Amino acid sequence: MQILWVYTLAAPVPEPPDAPDLFLFLDYRAYLRAHYEHRKTRPGGYSFRAFSRRAGLRSPNYLKLVIDGERNLTAAMAERFAGACGLDAEGLRYFADLVAFNQARTVEARNRAYARLQRQRRYQEGHRLSLAQDVYHSRWYLPAIRELVLSRQFRDDPDWIAAHLTPPIRPREAATAVQTLLELGLLERDAEGRLRQREATVTTGPEVRSLHLANFHRNMIDQAKSSLDRIPAKRRDISSLTLCLSEEGLERAKRAIQRFRKELLELAELERAPGDVVQINFQLFPLTTVTTGTGSERDGDGT
């Protein structure tokens, strides 16, 4: 006798008040893990099989495979998972965008999904500091203004700051930038109200760190390109090398760049009368795929 198994999608059961808040997560797998662990602590028990029944899935351990990163979610499957987690309509939209953000293959796709997440009211309520960090990495003049504070000629005036950046920005942007730097703890005011740097670090979770860095580097590379037309040659140094290296040679080159970066930081620390803020970019990337096959694999972004 043949047995026919019929799976149906159960009606969503709202999450209890003490359940993990989806809108505080930027990794949908981490949320699913927290959701599962929370449900297991509640009366009545819970299991991967129970979740599969709620989501209308045949595989009893599909949730575990997704949590462990062995399976991705399609848009349709994300909707099923959201329903099985008891999410409301707003939560379903956020979860779907979160899946798209985490699984995006390009920076452009990640940016689009991340922008949708940021538009959600409940995301904005839970990620105010993260939103300020987004601004820091997406505005080239934020780190420039932070360094400009060290200049002896610096004036704490939005009009002065805006006019002395190159290219210039609007005074309103300068005022907002200073406020953002204060909120992030990268600047502070001393007892007399003067701006000064703080030894603080802009940190983000691993889910958005690579996205922030990629956007920041793109921004600064764009500034370098435009400097070819904006800045006289005697005030800039833009050069390049094309080399043929082994994997070991590539690692040595990267270490040499890292050492040089540290030397420049030490040089800046020795400045007695800082004046203009300068940007120094380092780019090392392959122009061929002889030793790496198709070149489709991506490594993490550097700082």
ZIRA-V831288 format. One record per helix or strand of 2 or more residues. SS is the DSSP state (H for helix, E for strand). FROM is the first residue (numbers start at 1). TO is the last residue. If there is no record, write none. Layout:
# ZIRA-V831288
((SS;FROM;TO) (SS;FROM;TO))
This chain:
# ZIRA-V831288
((H;22;24) (H;28;40) (H;48;55) (H;62;67) (H;75;84) (H;89;103) (H;107;118) (H;121;126) (H;128;138) (H;140;148) (H;158;163) (H;171;183) (E;187;189) (E;195;197) (H;206;230) (H;233;235) (H;247;269))
